[in-house]
Amino acid sequence: MDIDRKLLLQTARKSLETYFSGETFMIPESDIRRGAFVTLRKGVSLRGCIGYMEGVDTIYREIFTLARDAAFSDYRFPPLSYDELGKITIEISVLTEPKTIPSPADFILGRDGIIMSLHGRRAVYLPQVAEETGWDKETLLSSLSEKAGLPRESWKNPDAIFRTFQAEVFDEDKV
């Protein structure tokens, strides 16, 4: 993929810094549109994560927006404070196009991210969730069902639809 990992991470970091400083930042130009997630971590703890499954803007503009959304609009966490800014690590996941699979048996734990849809509800896990949690496939699918607001065994429902994708994942500690 023709993206500059370091520049994407710098764009995400600048998005947060300029939110607090009020300064302007020239977002790099690109024609690339891809689904992406920005994850914020404070130590090993999740501090925010927001993304799009499909590219809604050029990749650098999307990352700029997602960094702010992860910091200030993830309903699971209070908005990021200025004091926390230097304590967080930014991780970016750039996604491949999701593809429908015949059954959850075709989902490869650790390689694939997964989207489950059933009865108008939907939930997603990025590929790295399996490794981070240590979950086996059944535990991950049960948790995915709950994340969608459904009973734990809903992933076994024959009407459930599954799509998988892969991600190029990188963070400030490893680039």
C-alpha positions, 0 to 999 in steps of 0.5 A, a space after each residue: 500500500 502506498 501510504 507513509 506510516 510515519 506521516 499517518 501517525 504524525 497526522 493523528 498526533 497533530 490532530 490531537 495537539 492542534 485540538 488543544 493548541 488551536 493551531 492549524 495543520 496542513 493535512 497531507 494530500 492523497 488519493 487513497 481511500 481506505 477503511 481505517 481505525 485509530 486506537 488510543 492507548 494509555 499504557 496497556 489500557 484502551 483509551 479510545 477507538 473509532 473507525 470506518 470500515 470503508 474510506 469516507 475521505 482521503 486516508 490522511 484526512 480520515 486519520 485526522 478526523 478519527 484521531 479526534 473522534 477516538 479522543 473526544 467522541 468514544 462514548 466508552 470514555 471521557 474526553 481526552 484531557 490535555 494532561 493525558 496527551 503525552 501519556 497516550 500511544 496512537 495505533 492505526 489500522 488501515 483495512 482491506 475491503 471486507 468480504 462476505 464469508 459463508 460461515 464463521 468457520 472461514 474466519 481465521 483468528 489473528 489474521 482476520 478482523 470480523 464483522 457480524 450482522 444479525 437482526 439489524 445489529 452489527 459489531 466488529 473486531 479488528 484482527 489484533 483483538 484476538 491476540 490482545 485478549 487471548 480469546 479463542 475463536 468461540 470466545 471472540 465470536 460470543 463477545 462479538 455477539 454481545 458487542 452487537 447487543 445480542 445474546 452470546 450464542 447469536 453468532 451460531 444463528 444461521 441468519 447471521 452474516 459475517 464479513 472478514 478483512 485484514 489490517 495493516 497495524 502500526 503504532 508510535 512505539 514500533 514505527 
